[in-house]
Amino acid sequence: MTASELRYLLAARSLGDEKSSVRLTDLADKMRVTKVSVYRMCERLKEQGLIRQEERGHIFLPQKCLALLEEYTLCIRFISGALENCCHTPKNTAYFEAVNTICAVGDFSRAALVKYLKRKNGTLS
């Protein structure tokens, strides 16, 4: 997943809950981009099975996507926290760089980091 794709998905998740759809117009406003940009990104995400189009102008994040976002969010929190605490990186910059970093590593490394963080937090049996 690219950092741009991840940012769109995180923004969409923040606009709705697990049962509601998100209007493309609201997503464009949140991302501060045009509706055309949102539409194009949503087409890419739809092809990957990460979103579903409920009706014209509305998208829905399926459970598969929500689970993946939880993994990415866990990693982003860890990386951004390390940048803030160890490197004194400002919070917004640390978050932005954490998103870029987690998208730059491969699926194997991300999965290993998720497993480590879940074990460390006591959420992995």
Secondary structure, DSSP 8 states (H G I E B T S, - for coil): --HHHHHHHHHHHHHS-TT--EEHHHHHHHHTS-HHHHHHHHHHHHHTTS-EEEETTEEE--HHHHHHHHHHHHHHHHHHHHHHHHH---HHHHHHHHHHHHHHS-HHHHHHHHHHHHHHTT---
